[in-house]
Every structure is written in C-alpha cells, then in structure tokens.
C-alpha cells in the first residue's frame, strides 16, 4: 500500500469514531471478550500496513531532486488463539523500499544494517507454531526453521502492541486519554448492524516491556528506552477487536538502546482484525535449519547495533 493510501487510512481511523462520549459507558467489556476468545481457542484473520522512516536523506540542488529512505511494510495472515495467548501465527509480509540508491551506497560502505535491509525487500512468509519459527525468504522456495519461538513470533515483531494479551489490553484501556463511540450503522461487508468503540492514549516502551510477553520476545533486550507510543484501539459492540493503530517518533526522545544514530526516525502501523472463527489450522512447513533475517526493520528500533562510520 502506498503512502497516500496509508495516510488516508490513518486519517479515516482517527476521524470516523467521533460521537457522544456519554454512550461509551454502555460499551461491552473488551478485556472479558478477549479472555473468552482465548479460552475457546478462536482464530482470526488480520491485515496490517505501515511504514518506517530512516535517517537517509540526499538533495541534488541542480535537478532539485530529493531522496529519502523509507520502508513500507504490509502483511496478511491468520492467528490461532489458546489459553496462553496467540499459540500459532502465519503471515505473508511484504517490504517495499524507497530511496534504494542511498541504501545501496551505505551498504557498499560496509553498513551491515542497510545490506540486510536490501536483502529483506519483497515477500517473506513466516509461520510460528509448536515452539518453532519458520521463514520463506524473498525469492526463495525453501523454508528455513530459524529457531525456537512462541506462537506469536511470526506476527508480533511488527505489531509491537499485542491487544490479544488481556493484561496489556487492560492497561491500555485503563490509561486511555480519549474514548468515543460511533452511531449504529450497517457494516457494508457483513450486513451486520453494529457500532465501534474507540480508545486512544500513550504508553512507554518500558511499560510495554513490563506488561507484554510478546513484546519482550520481539525486543530481545530490556533496554528498550522510555519513548512513548501513541495508540488507538477500536472494538465492536460485541467487544471483538476491530482495529489497532499506533505510531511513535524517535527524534523527540531517542533514548532506545537500539536506535544507533537515529537510523529509524518514525514508525506507523495499522492492523485490521476480521473473520473471527471457531478455530484455524496452522501447519509447520517442511524446512531445513537456517538463520533468521539479519534485519527485521520495526524491531530493529529496539535491537539494531550502532551504525558504523
């Protein structure tokens, strides 16, 4: 999805749920709903898209060209839930690069980060199930079993905020700074009459690390810093998760351990949940042992090493 579509989607998400605040008190309990989904081992389809901005920038004054580095990330897939949370996940993830000229220049100078980023461009498939994480790299036909991991690992590196963890969701809702609800309307896809509740606020990376097992796994370090993430969570009148939006800008308080020299300046992600099912099936592929990608973009905010000069 291109930048214009992303901006339009983010604008729509923020603008749509503008209504009377008094109705929010009659909302269902979204935390209890998530607990019920986990207890019955439900399944769900999701779609996400977002982008990160890098510190790459070049301007040629003669033809007045500007090139900046940016990474677009989008994915689709499914999750299998269980009593402990997401027990399996299967994701098809696409990475689009902007400003490749600059990235190639940096890679040629021996920068392993940008070399890894260039290698990640294209479509990657990921499956995490039965305690293992699997990758099908871009332009490859051979699956790799890249290590031990939770069932959430295939998707929650990108997501960072996991609203399918009841404790994490409860903390977000308890600290929400704004709450709204839409009027009743007919869903164009399902034909169902519904309304959408929205809560938004901020949470620090440090607090998220304390709360969220999937975030701790993705970060791989406790030195995540104290940057604030702005989030917005939407759920329907049944309490079912509908959408999650989050973003943060690292130039304001760039104290995360993995930022290096601020190579990643901002991150945005929108996730849509739909098609809640009784269960889904996620099967491990035939694979040989291999290594995980050196660069994973969004979680590199937390774990990337200092960039060599």
Secondary structure by P-SEA (a helix, b strand, c coil): ccaaaaaaaaaaaacccccccccccccccaaaaaaaaaaacccccccccccccccbbbbccccbbbbbbbbbbbbcbbbbbccccccbbbbbbbbbbcaaaaaaaaaaaccaaaaaaaaaccbbbbbbcccbbbbbcccccbbbbccccccccccccccccccccaaaaaaaaaaccccccccccccccccccbbbbbbbbcccaaaaaaccaaaaaaaccccccbbbbbbbbbbccccccccccccccccccccccccccccccbbbbbbbbcccccbbbbbbccccccccccccccccccccccccc
